[in-house]
Amino acid sequence: MKTRAVFISVIFLFLSTQPATAAPIYTFPVAGCTVTYTKYHHDYPAADIFGKKGCAFVSPIAGVIDEVNSVDKWSGKTNLGADRGGLSISIIGDDGLRYYGSHLSKIEANIVPGYRVTTGEKLGEIGSSGSARGTKPHLHFGISYPTEKGIWWVRRGVGLESKGKTPPFKYLQAWQMGKDLKPKVVTPAVIPAEPTK
């Protein structure tokens, strides 16, 4: 009996001295490929993550699929804002924020609105759909506050941090290094009007 008590005590001591581990909350949104991305994005705060066509776009956080555009409707003649992302997906993360990826070449068959995703789950593959047609393959990545469906100008990415103008660069860097860093999104009292260009 004493031997068993000592054995249990040793096991308990061993387990209690081991660091607690948990699955990451956030992960970099492209997996299995070498990528580059810049600190700033043209026109509004977002990020373009460049890599080979077909690199996996993965969910940066666990959450629920919000919107999916599975048909590339973009035309250079009309250049409608709602169509510029081509094949795209948005997720409402468990942290209450929205994460958006566009210009995809493929969307996984099970990725539909309402589907629950886990951190790192494959959503699609990067490409050059929408207004990126003819450009180097990349994932347009934006973080925003949730809105009603169809508010494309917010979905594509809004300013982070206190002044509402910061792109997601520092979050991407942290996630790429395996650090969980929650984005700070500024939610305005009134949603801005749809831009004219």
Backbone as a chain_set.jsonl record, in Angstrom:
{"seq": "MKTRAVFISVIFLFLSTQPATAAPIYTFPVAGCTVTYTKYHHDYPAADIFGKKGCAFVSPIAGVIDEVNSVDKWSGKTNLGADRGGLSISIIGDDGLRYYGSHLSKIEANIVPGYRVTTGEKLGEIGSSGSARGTKPHLHFGISYPTEKGIWWVRRGVGLESKGKTPPFKYLQAWQMGKDLKPKVVTPAVIPAEPTK", "coords": {"N": [[0.824, -1.2, 0.0], [1.973, 1.222, 0.83], [3.893, 1.526, -1.146], [2.334, 1.91, -3.409], [1.1, 4.388, -2.76], [3.352, 6.038, -2.699], [4.123, 5.83, -5.375], [1.886, 6.982, -6.688], [2.093, 9.553, -5.617], [4.529, 10.382, -6.741], [3.874, 10.368, -9.471], [1.863, 12.355, -9.448], [3.411, 14.566, -8.622], [5.195, 14.744, -10.782], [3.414, 15.322, -12.901], [2.34, 17.747, -12.002], [4.477, 19.47, -12.205], [4.941, 19.835, -14.831], [4.734, 22.055, -17.606], [1.678, 23.701, -18.424], [-0.116, 22.967, -21.353], [-1.734, 24.115, -24.272], [-3.877, 24.129, -27.105], [-3.093, 26.315, -29.815], [-4.652, 29.539, -30.006], [-4.658, 31.279, -32.155], [-3.41, 31.092, -35.532], [-1.08, 31.327, -38.237], [-2.43, 32.351, -41.377], [-1.73, 30.971, -43.76], [-0.583, 27.843, -44.706], [2.084, 25.424, -44.929], [3.668, 26.506, -46.962], [6.179, 28.69, -48.293], [6.048, 32.106, -47.737], [5.587, 35.638, -48.444], [4.932, 38.881, -47.136], [3.767, 42.241, -46.845], [4.147, 45.195, -44.811], [2.256, 47.186, -45.192], [-0.826, 47.897, -46.952], [-2.368, 48.754, -50.031], [-4.633, 51.508, -50.194], [-6.416, 50.674, -47.961], [-6.444, 49.267, -44.595], [-5.134, 46.158, -44.62], [-3.76, 42.961, -45.564], [-1.626, 41.523, -48.003], [-0.725, 38.331, -48.703], [1.755, 36.694, -50.195], [2.332, 33.804, -52.151], [2.838, 30.502, -53.575], [0.487, 29.453, -56.067], [-2.191, 27.534, -54.907], [-1.29, 27.09, -52.34], [-2.198, 26.374, -48.982], [-4.958, 27.997, -47.566], [-5.706, 28.562, -44.344], [-7.837, 28.395, -41.449], [-7.445, 31.107, -39.306], [-8.258, 31.063, -36.72], [-10.45, 29.341, -34.446], [-13.912, 29.098, -35.219], [-16.935, 30.223, -36.848], [-18.036, 29.79, -40.156], [-18.881, 32.591, -42.025], [-19.476, 34.151, -44.465], [-19.389, 33.036, -47.86], [-18.017, 33.297, -51.008], [-18.301, 31.567, -53.729], [-18.175, 31.709, -56.427], [-16.495, 33.326, -58.981], [-17.237, 36.434, -59.806], [-16.151, 38.747, -60.712], [-15.525, 41.461, -62.947], [-13.509, 43.29, -65.112], [-14.656, 45.338, -66.506], [-16.839, 46.32, -65.046], [-15.914, 46.344, -62.4], [-16.942, 46.002, -59.755], [-17.111, 46.605, -56.288], [-18.029, 44.626, -54.478], [-17.432, 42.32, -55.827], [-14.701, 42.178, -56.155], [-13.059, 40.564, -54.545], [-13.213, 38.013, -55.588], [-13.108, 34.498, -55.353], [-13.887, 33.887, -52.072], [-13.769, 33.877, -48.432], [-15.253, 34.399, -45.274], [-14.872, 34.399, -41.737], [-16.361, 34.225, -38.56], [-14.681, 34.601, -35.771], [-14.001, 32.822, -32.673], [-13.242, 34.774, -30.947], [-14.87, 36.875, -31.451], [-14.33, 38.513, -33.606], [-14.059, 39.233, -37.171], [-12.586, 37.396, -39.799], [-11.064, 37.46, -42.936], [-10.468, 36.063, -46.12], [-9.378, 36.311, -49.446], [-9.276, 36.163, -53.122], [-8.912, 33.555, -53.759], [-8.064, 30.341, -55.252], [-9.403, 28.055, -54.982], [-12.059, 26.653, -53.021], [-12.675, 24.676, -50.223], [-14.934, 21.885, -50.278], [-16.604, 21.477, -48.033], [-16.784, 23.922, -46.808], [-19.004, 26.095, -45.931], [-21.506, 28.615, -45.224], [-22.148, 28.828, -41.746], [-20.826, 26.53, -41.026], [-18.699, 25.017, -38.628], [-15.376, 25.745, -37.859], [-12.003, 24.728, -37.034], [-9.016, 26.0, -35.473], [-6.487, 26.411, -37.817], [-7.623, 24.717, -39.693], [-8.038, 23.649, -43.053], [-9.291, 25.846, -45.478], [-9.32, 26.666, -48.105], [-7.513, 27.415, -51.16], [-4.792, 29.523, -52.081], [-4.771, 32.016, -54.694], [-5.462, 33.844, -57.679], [-7.948, 35.087, -58.076], [-10.856, 37.156, -58.812], [-10.304, 40.696, -58.629], [-7.617, 40.345, -58.631], [-6.849, 38.953, -60.783], [-4.505, 37.845, -63.108], [-2.348, 38.706, -61.637], [0.396, 38.097, -59.307], [-0.047, 35.109, -57.425], [-1.843, 35.315, -54.377], [-3.002, 35.708, -50.97], [-5.489, 37.77, -49.985], [-5.851, 39.265, -46.953], [-7.916, 40.166, -44.339], [-8.988, 41.787, -41.321], [-11.779, 42.437, -39.311], [-14.612, 44.031, -37.681], [-17.652, 42.242, -37.019], [-20.425, 42.51, -39.3], [-23.635, 43.061, -40.869], [-24.438, 40.758, -43.488], [-22.863, 41.124, -46.687], [-21.639, 43.625, -46.478], [-19.169, 44.524, -47.897], [-17.025, 46.335, -47.91], [-16.24, 46.699, -45.297], [-15.747, 44.097, -44.524], [-13.446, 43.413, -46.054], [-11.304, 44.362, -44.63], [-10.36, 46.376, -41.907], [-9.101, 49.225, -40.042], [-6.944, 48.532, -37.32], [-6.197, 48.608, -33.794], [-5.85, 51.583, -31.679], [-6.16, 53.959, -33.232], [-7.444, 53.159, -35.469], [-6.283, 52.638, -37.977], [-4.331, 50.809, -38.424], [-2.728, 48.126, -40.114], [-2.95, 44.438, -40.318], [-0.346, 43.464, -39.892], [1.47, 43.138, -37.588], [0.121, 41.203, -36.125], [0.038, 39.039, -37.869], [2.791, 38.512, -37.976], [3.251, 37.728, -35.294], [1.602, 35.411, -35.086], [2.82, 33.825, -36.987], [5.153, 33.225, -35.688], [4.201, 31.6, -33.752], [2.932, 32.747, -31.58], [0.192, 33.69, -29.549], [-1.672, 36.325, -30.247], [-4.107, 38.572, -29.732], [-6.085, 40.397, -31.976], [-6.811, 43.905, -31.882], [-9.599, 45.559, -32.514], [-11.109, 48.441, -33.811], [-14.338, 49.444, -33.384], [-16.63, 51.35, -35.004], [-19.15, 53.813, -34.044], [-21.042, 54.179, -35.987], [-21.505, 52.388, -38.955], [-19.326, 52.822, -41.682], [-20.185, 54.401, -44.838], [-20.711, 52.769, -48.028], [-17.886, 52.745, -50.119], [-17.222, 54.833, -53.001], [-15.429, 54.12, -54.925]], "CA": [[0.0, 0.0, 0.0], [2.864, 2.382, 0.873], [4.529, 1.622, -2.456], [1.344, 2.5, -4.319], [0.943, 5.791, -2.382], [4.559, 6.734, -3.153], [4.044, 5.849, -6.831], [0.871, 7.987, -7.046], [2.66, 10.864, -5.262], [5.552, 10.698, -7.738], [3.147, 10.702, -10.715], [1.227, 13.653, -9.241], [4.479, 15.56, -8.587], [5.68, 14.873, -12.153], [2.393, 16.009, -13.692], [2.125, 19.118, -11.547], [5.623, 20.309, -12.546], [4.984, 20.011, -16.277], [4.008, 23.254, -18.011], [0.375, 23.477, -19.053], [-0.109, 23.22, -22.787], [-3.062, 24.238, -24.873], [-3.837, 24.384, -28.54], [-3.051, 27.762, -30.063], [-5.902, 30.21, -30.362], [-4.44, 31.859, -33.478], [-2.348, 30.535, -36.361], [-0.857, 32.057, -39.484], [-3.479, 31.875, -42.287], [-1.252, 30.167, -44.887], [0.183, 26.718, -44.169], [2.802, 24.523, -45.817], [4.315, 27.218, -48.066], [6.969, 29.883, -48.003], [5.277, 33.28, -48.145], [6.053, 36.981, -48.098], [3.857, 39.851, -46.993], [4.294, 43.557, -46.528], [3.572, 45.85, -43.638], [1.131, 48.04, -45.58], [-1.662, 47.513, -48.087], [-2.879, 49.947, -50.723], [-5.995, 52.03, -49.98], [-7.061, 50.411, -46.674], [-5.612, 48.366, -43.781], [-5.273, 44.715, -44.813], [-2.458, 42.4, -45.917], [-1.545, 40.577, -49.102], [0.253, 37.293, -48.366], [2.131, 36.113, -51.483], [2.869, 32.447, -52.146], [2.506, 29.746, -54.783], [-0.916, 29.076, -56.266], [-2.513, 26.256, -54.297], [-0.926, 27.046, -50.915], [-3.409, 26.237, -48.168], [-5.506, 29.052, -46.71], [-6.253, 27.877, -43.172], [-8.543, 29.276, -40.519], [-6.519, 31.649, -38.315], [-8.869, 30.903, -35.395], [-11.693, 28.552, -34.451], [-15.078, 29.956, -35.344], [-18.018, 29.791, -37.736], [-17.99, 30.409, -41.485], [-19.882, 33.645, -42.134], [-19.847, 34.332, -45.872], [-18.57, 32.334, -48.839], [-18.254, 33.612, -52.415], [-17.716, 30.415, -54.416], [-18.171, 31.986, -57.858], [-15.767, 34.563, -59.29], [-18.099, 37.272, -60.65], [-15.48, 40.015, -61.014], [-15.298, 41.87, -64.335], [-12.761, 44.548, -65.201], [-15.523, 46.368, -67.091], [-17.681, 46.929, -64.003], [-15.061, 46.465, -61.213], [-17.784, 46.195, -58.574], [-16.415, 46.333, -55.029], [-18.477, 43.365, -53.878], [-16.901, 41.203, -56.611], [-13.246, 42.263, -56.285], [-12.376, 39.49, -53.823], [-13.3, 36.732, -56.278], [-13.451, 33.422, -54.42], [-13.521, 34.411, -50.752], [-14.377, 33.283, -47.233], [-15.089, 35.119, -44.006], [-15.109, 33.592, -40.534], [-16.517, 34.928, -37.283], [-13.848, 33.863, -34.832], [-14.486, 32.694, -31.294], [-12.9, 36.01, -30.237], [-15.869, 37.884, -31.809], [-13.9, 39.296, -34.76], [-14.221, 38.583, -38.47], [-11.352, 37.177, -40.55], [-11.462, 37.364, -44.339], [-9.449, 35.723, -47.106], [-9.936, 36.352, -50.802], [-8.47, 35.877, -54.31], [-8.631, 32.118, -53.703], [-8.209, 29.545, -56.479], [-10.287, 26.929, -54.654], [-12.662, 26.612, -51.689], [-12.981, 23.294, -49.859], [-16.362, 21.589, -50.463], [-17.365, 21.545, -46.777], [-16.766, 25.287, -46.274], [-20.274, 26.754, -46.241], [-21.942, 29.417, -44.076], [-22.65, 28.083, -40.596], [-19.923, 25.418, -40.693], [-17.757, 25.338, -37.545], [-13.994, 25.413, -38.199], [-11.007, 24.743, -35.964], [-7.796, 26.732, -35.804], [-5.604, 25.688, -38.727], [-8.354, 23.877, -40.656], [-7.937, 24.148, -44.429], [-10.504, 26.453, -46.009], [-9.191, 26.777, -49.555], [-6.151, 27.564, -51.675], [-4.574, 30.874, -52.58], [-4.731, 32.14, -56.138], [-5.528, 35.19, -58.257], [-9.31, 35.336, -58.562], [-11.362, 38.515, -58.603], [-9.51, 41.778, -59.211], [-6.204, 39.931, -58.655], [-6.631, 38.182, -62.014], [-3.311, 38.266, -63.84], [-1.279, 39.1, -60.718], [1.048, 37.016, -58.573], [-1.0, 34.521, -56.467], [-1.744, 35.777, -52.989], [-4.193, 35.729, -50.125], [-5.826, 39.055, -49.377], [-6.275, 38.919, -45.597], [-8.425, 41.311, -43.6], [-9.623, 41.578, -40.016], [-12.77, 43.5, -39.097], [-15.715, 43.742, -36.771], [-18.773, 41.657, -37.781], [-21.513, 43.364, -39.782], [-24.611, 42.3, -41.639], [-23.839, 40.187, -44.691], [-22.809, 41.987, -47.864], [-20.914, 44.884, -46.24], [-17.865, 44.099, -48.403], [-15.974, 47.312, -47.639], [-15.753, 46.444, -43.935], [-15.261, 42.711, -44.54], [-12.119, 43.302, -46.675], [-10.279, 44.748, -43.653], [-10.465, 47.72, -41.344], [-7.979, 49.582, -39.186], [-6.849, 47.94, -35.998], [-5.578, 49.44, -32.751], [-6.618, 52.718, -31.163], [-6.46, 54.989, -34.227], [-8.25, 52.58, -36.537], [-5.621, 52.681, -39.289], [-3.233, 49.85, -38.426], [-2.968, 46.853, -40.799], [-2.746, 43.272, -39.444], [1.026, 42.989, -40.005], [2.083, 42.647, -36.345], [-0.58, 39.985, -35.725], [0.547, 37.988, -38.75], [4.139, 38.182, -37.507], [3.139, 36.99, -34.028], [1.043, 34.087, -35.351], [3.821, 33.06, -37.737], [6.133, 32.781, -34.696], [3.533, 30.725, -32.797], [2.44, 33.498, -30.429], [-1.225, 34.05, -29.574], [-1.85, 37.763, -30.054], [-5.471, 38.913, -30.15], [-6.216, 41.71, -32.613], [-7.643, 44.937, -31.261], [-10.344, 46.177, -33.608], [-11.905, 49.614, -33.477], [-15.693, 49.363, -33.942], [-17.221, 52.696, -34.968], [-20.547, 53.923, -33.619], [-21.84, 54.054, -37.21], [-20.751, 51.722, -40.021], [-19.101, 53.772, -42.782], [-20.937, 54.171, -46.082], [-19.996, 52.072, -49.094], [-17.049, 53.662, -50.893], [-17.649, 55.007, -54.386], [-14.469, 53.52, -55.87]], "C": [[0.861, 1.254, 0.0], [3.52, 2.604, -0.484], [3.586, 2.291, -3.457], [1.161, 3.993, -4.023], [2.152, 6.609, -2.848], [4.526, 6.884, -4.669], [3.059, 6.928, -7.306], [1.393, 9.384, -6.754], [3.691, 11.303, -6.288], [4.899, 11.104, -9.051], [2.522, 12.087, -10.581], [2.273, 14.764, -9.268], [5.003, 15.811, -9.997], [4.688, 15.674, -12.998], [2.233, 17.462, -13.279], [3.305, 20.03, -11.859], [5.758, 20.52, -14.042], [4.201, 21.274, -16.656], [2.682, 22.89, -18.672], [0.488, 23.788, -20.536], [-1.546, 23.282, -23.277], [-2.882, 24.476, -26.361], [-3.771, 25.886, -28.76], [-4.436, 28.307, -30.4], [-5.81, 30.711, -31.798], [-3.332, 31.104, -34.211], [-2.241, 31.367, -37.63], [-1.81, 31.491, -40.548], [-3.034, 31.135, -43.546], [-0.343, 29.093, -44.317], [0.894, 25.942, -45.27], [3.518, 25.178, -46.973], [5.177, 28.351, -47.533], [6.2, 31.078, -48.55], [6.031, 34.561, -47.827], [4.815, 37.855, -47.944], [4.458, 41.167, -46.538], [3.54, 44.16, -45.344], [2.305, 46.634, -43.991], [0.423, 47.509, -46.818], [-2.156, 48.792, -48.739], [-4.309, 50.265, -50.28], [-6.638, 51.811, -48.607], [-6.248, 49.372, -45.919], [-5.98, 46.889, -43.932], [-3.873, 44.199, -45.107], [-2.607, 41.493, -47.124], [-0.408, 39.617, -48.777], [0.537, 36.522, -49.653], [2.76, 34.737, -51.306], [2.482, 31.76, -53.437], [1.011, 29.477, -54.854], [-1.126, 27.689, -55.668], [-2.055, 26.121, -52.859], [-2.206, 27.064, -50.087], [-3.725, 27.523, -47.401], [-6.177, 28.315, -45.567], [-6.912, 28.883, -42.238], [-7.572, 29.782, -39.459], [-7.002, 31.47, -36.881], [-10.064, 29.954, -35.525], [-12.875, 29.512, -34.522], [-16.092, 29.353, -36.293], [-17.895, 30.536, -39.066], [-19.171, 31.363, -41.609], [-20.383, 33.784, -43.572], [-18.876, 33.561, -46.757], [-18.978, 32.815, -50.23], [-17.544, 32.529, -53.224], [-17.726, 30.557, -55.935], [-17.46, 33.32, -58.071], [-16.585, 35.375, -60.292], [-17.417, 38.549, -61.111], [-15.295, 40.223, -62.505], [-14.557, 43.198, -64.31], [-13.6, 45.674, -65.766], [-16.347, 47.076, -66.029], [-16.893, 47.2, -62.731], [-15.869, 46.748, -59.943], [-17.037, 45.773, -57.31], [-16.765, 44.991, -54.42], [-17.887, 42.146, -54.574], [-15.378, 41.145, -56.644], [-12.499, 41.125, -55.606], [-12.39, 38.162, -54.539], [-13.768, 35.649, -55.336], [-12.964, 33.849, -53.034], [-14.321, 33.75, -49.638], [-14.208, 34.251, -46.077], [-15.544, 34.224, -42.861], [-15.383, 34.539, -39.375], [-15.788, 34.071, -36.258], [-14.473, 33.78, -33.45], [-14.136, 33.916, -30.445], [-13.858, 37.146, -30.582], [-15.498, 38.74, -33.001], [-14.108, 38.51, -36.048], [-12.865, 38.545, -39.18], [-11.741, 36.834, -41.976], [-10.274, 37.011, -45.215], [-10.067, 35.695, -48.481], [-8.857, 36.142, -51.859], [-8.079, 34.403, -54.356], [-8.773, 31.465, -55.075], [-9.181, 28.389, -56.256], [-10.821, 27.108, -53.242], [-13.015, 25.156, -51.41], [-14.494, 23.08, -49.873], [-17.191, 21.747, -49.189], [-17.45, 22.952, -46.196], [-17.992, 26.033, -46.782], [-20.68, 27.593, -45.025], [-22.549, 28.543, -42.98], [-21.766, 26.929, -40.169], [-18.92, 25.865, -39.635], [-16.366, 24.855, -37.925], [-13.113, 25.449, -36.955], [-9.81, 25.552, -36.42], [-6.914, 25.86, -36.686], [-6.298, 24.793, -39.729], [-8.279, 24.488, -42.051], [-9.294, 24.624, -44.926], [-10.492, 26.471, -47.53], [-7.733, 26.903, -49.936], [-5.972, 28.939, -52.287], [-4.426, 30.875, -54.097], [-4.746, 33.582, -56.576], [-6.918, 35.478, -58.803], [-9.731, 36.768, -58.258], [-10.458, 39.543, -59.258], [-8.014, 41.479, -59.196], [-5.877, 39.133, -59.912], [-5.421, 38.74, -62.761], [-2.161, 38.711, -62.945], [-0.666, 37.867, -60.061], [0.061, 36.442, -57.553], [-0.759, 35.029, -55.044], [-3.082, 35.627, -52.28], [-4.372, 37.154, -49.635], [-6.426, 38.72, -48.016], [-6.691, 40.181, -44.851], [-9.044, 40.888, -42.279], [-10.577, 42.745, -39.81], [-13.744, 43.109, -37.995], [-16.852, 43.14, -37.596], [-19.808, 42.713, -38.152], [-22.57, 42.457, -40.39], [-23.923, 41.789, -42.893], [-23.874, 41.204, -45.832], [-22.088, 43.308, -47.675], [-19.444, 44.641, -46.595], [-16.737, 45.044, -48.013], [-15.448, 47.221, -46.208], [-15.1, 45.057, -43.892], [-13.824, 42.612, -45.059], [-10.977, 43.702, -45.745], [-10.448, 46.179, -43.201], [-9.262, 47.976, -40.445], [-8.076, 48.971, -37.807], [-6.206, 48.943, -35.056], [-6.402, 50.696, -32.483], [-6.989, 53.764, -32.212], [-7.234, 54.449, -35.424], [-7.623, 52.605, -37.908], [-4.529, 51.628, -39.433], [-3.598, 48.573, -39.179], [-2.619, 45.669, -39.893], [-1.321, 42.731, -39.384], [1.591, 42.412, -38.707], [1.405, 41.377, -35.826], [-0.109, 38.801, -36.575], [1.944, 37.545, -38.313], [4.084, 37.328, -36.241], [2.645, 35.571, -34.285], [2.042, 33.215, -36.089], [4.898, 32.52, -36.789], [5.506, 31.903, -33.612], [3.026, 31.422, -31.547], [0.962, 33.825, -30.615], [-1.359, 35.536, -29.247], [-3.211, 38.139, -30.618], [-5.516, 40.299, -30.785], [-7.141, 42.64, -31.824], [-8.3, 45.706, -32.394], [-11.165, 47.344, -33.084], [-13.264, 49.479, -34.162], [-16.331, 50.745, -33.854], [-18.667, 52.671, -34.5], [-21.485, 53.742, -34.809], [-20.972, 53.405, -38.277], [-20.563, 52.708, -41.177], [-19.882, 53.392, -44.033], [-20.066, 53.442, -47.097], [-19.166, 53.047, -49.901], [-17.49, 53.723, -52.356], [-16.655, 54.435, -55.385], [-14.003, 52.161, -55.401]], "O": [[0.569, 2.223, -0.701], [3.683, 3.743, -0.919], [4.003, 3.135, -4.25], [1.075, 4.789, -4.958], [2.0, 7.731, -3.331], [4.863, 7.945, -5.194], [3.367, 7.694, -8.219], [1.171, 10.305, -7.54], [3.726, 12.474, -6.667], [5.319, 12.076, -9.679], [2.634, 12.907, -11.493], [2.039, 15.807, -9.881], [5.234, 16.96, -10.375], [5.076, 16.591, -13.721], [2.011, 18.323, -14.13], [3.163, 21.251, -11.789], [6.601, 21.302, -14.482], [3.135, 21.537, -16.099], [2.583, 21.893, -19.388], [1.121, 24.77, -20.923], [-2.436, 22.601, -22.768], [-1.845, 24.97, -26.804], [-4.332, 26.652, -27.976], [-5.268, 27.623, -30.996], [-6.762, 30.587, -32.568], [-2.43, 30.546, -33.586], [-3.197, 32.025, -38.039], [-1.986, 30.275, -40.619], [-3.881, 30.709, -44.331], [0.562, 29.388, -43.537], [0.391, 25.813, -46.387], [3.946, 24.482, -47.894], [4.925, 28.893, -46.457], [5.752, 31.062, -49.697], [6.983, 34.567, -47.047], [3.778, 37.593, -48.553], [5.524, 41.2, -45.924], [2.468, 43.702, -44.948], [1.388, 46.731, -43.176], [0.999, 46.773, -47.62], [-2.341, 49.805, -48.063], [-5.096, 49.354, -50.024], [-7.349, 52.695, -48.13], [-5.443, 48.664, -46.524], [-7.009, 46.438, -43.43], [-2.896, 44.924, -44.92], [-3.6, 40.776, -47.252], [0.735, 40.037, -48.596], [-0.32, 35.789, -50.147], [3.603, 34.53, -50.434], [1.862, 32.375, -54.304], [0.352, 29.296, -53.83], [-0.329, 26.779, -55.899], [-2.391, 25.134, -52.204], [-3.185, 27.707, -50.465], [-2.88, 28.063, -46.687], [-7.104, 27.534, -45.783], [-6.581, 30.069, -42.243], [-6.936, 28.978, -38.777], [-6.247, 31.698, -35.936], [-10.617, 29.796, -36.613], [-12.838, 30.604, -33.954], [-16.116, 28.144, -36.518], [-17.679, 31.748, -39.098], [-20.314, 30.995, -41.334], [-21.56, 33.563, -43.857], [-17.691, 33.447, -46.444], [-20.153, 32.747, -50.591], [-16.324, 32.57, -53.385], [-17.331, 29.636, -56.649], [-17.782, 34.317, -57.425], [-16.625, 35.05, -61.479], [-18.021, 39.352, -61.822], [-14.956, 39.295, -63.239], [-14.929, 44.115, -63.578], [-13.298, 46.846, -65.537], [-16.537, 48.291, -66.094], [-17.164, 48.184, -62.042], [-15.517, 47.628, -59.157], [-16.41, 44.715, -57.272], [-15.892, 44.294, -53.901], [-17.841, 41.062, -53.994], [-14.814, 40.157, -57.117], [-11.41, 40.756, -56.048], [-11.656, 37.253, -54.15], [-14.727, 35.849, -54.591], [-11.783, 34.137, -52.843], [-15.379, 33.159, -49.857], [-13.148, 34.854, -45.915], [-16.462, 33.415, -42.997], [-14.701, 35.553, -39.231], [-16.218, 32.967, -35.925], [-15.358, 34.562, -33.102], [-14.67, 34.081, -29.348], [-13.7, 38.259, -30.08], [-16.272, 39.617, -33.384], [-14.306, 37.295, -36.029], [-12.107, 39.514, -39.167], [-12.636, 36.021, -42.205], [-9.196, 37.59, -45.073], [-11.143, 35.131, -48.677], [-7.682, 35.967, -51.539], [-7.046, 34.044, -54.92], [-9.494, 31.957, -55.943], [-9.713, 27.816, -57.207], [-10.136, 27.644, -52.371], [-13.589, 24.479, -52.263], [-15.253, 23.984, -49.522], [-18.364, 22.115, -49.262], [-18.124, 23.157, -45.187], [-18.017, 26.534, -47.906], [-20.24, 27.311, -43.91], [-23.349, 27.647, -43.247], [-21.93, 26.398, -39.071], [-18.356, 26.955, -39.728], [-16.188, 23.689, -38.275], [-13.43, 26.107, -35.964], [-9.614, 25.765, -37.617], [-6.627, 24.712, -36.349], [-5.628, 24.161, -40.547], [-8.437, 25.698, -42.214], [-10.3, 23.924, -44.819], [-11.533, 26.31, -48.168], [-6.836, 26.557, -49.168], [-6.878, 29.464, -52.933], [-4.016, 29.885, -54.702], [-4.133, 34.444, -55.946], [-7.051, 36.054, -59.883], [-9.045, 37.493, -57.537], [-9.905, 39.291, -60.329], [-7.222, 42.278, -59.696], [-4.743, 38.686, -60.082], [-5.327, 39.941, -63.013], [-1.095, 39.063, -63.452], [-1.146, 36.746, -60.235], [-0.614, 37.213, -56.871], [0.378, 35.151, -54.587], [-4.131, 35.446, -52.899], [-3.504, 37.689, -48.945], [-7.402, 37.973, -47.934], [-5.924, 41.138, -44.743], [-9.555, 39.776, -42.14], [-10.239, 43.895, -40.094], [-13.697, 42.003, -37.457], [-17.004, 43.492, -38.765], [-20.034, 43.675, -37.418], [-22.416, 41.236, -40.42], [-22.912, 42.353, -43.311], [-24.785, 42.026, -45.929], [-21.937, 44.056, -48.641], [-18.587, 44.562, -45.715], [-15.607, 44.602, -47.806], [-14.318, 47.63, -45.942], [-14.037, 44.877, -43.299], [-13.052, 41.799, -44.55], [-9.814, 43.419, -46.033], [-10.653, 47.083, -44.011], [-8.503, 47.06, -40.127], [-9.15, 48.904, -37.208], [-5.731, 49.997, -35.48], [-7.51, 50.847, -32.997], [-8.037, 54.399, -32.092], [-7.634, 55.216, -36.3], [-8.336, 52.595, -38.911], [-3.869, 51.567, -40.47], [-4.651, 47.989, -38.926], [-2.055, 45.864, -38.817], [-1.11, 41.633, -38.869], [2.139, 41.309, -38.717], [2.045, 40.563, -35.16], [0.112, 37.704, -36.061], [2.244, 36.352, -38.283], [4.788, 36.324, -36.132], [3.215, 34.618, -33.752], [2.113, 32.009, -35.853], [5.489, 31.473, -37.057], [6.184, 31.504, -32.665], [2.72, 30.762, -30.554], [0.534, 34.192, -31.709], [-1.179, 35.945, -28.1], [-3.446, 38.041, -31.823], [-5.036, 41.268, -30.196], [-8.108, 42.209, -31.195], [-7.631, 46.419, -33.142], [-11.827, 47.245, -32.05], [-13.333, 49.406, -35.389], [-16.549, 51.26, -32.757], [-19.328, 51.635, -34.553], [-22.589, 53.216, -34.662], [-19.832, 53.818, -38.487], [-21.519, 53.354, -41.605], [-20.198, 52.224, -44.259], [-18.838, 53.494, -47.03], [-19.68, 54.079, -50.331], [-18.064, 52.768, -52.878], [-16.982, 54.276, -56.561], [-13.197, 51.519, -56.073]]}, "num_chains": 1, "name": "protein.A"}
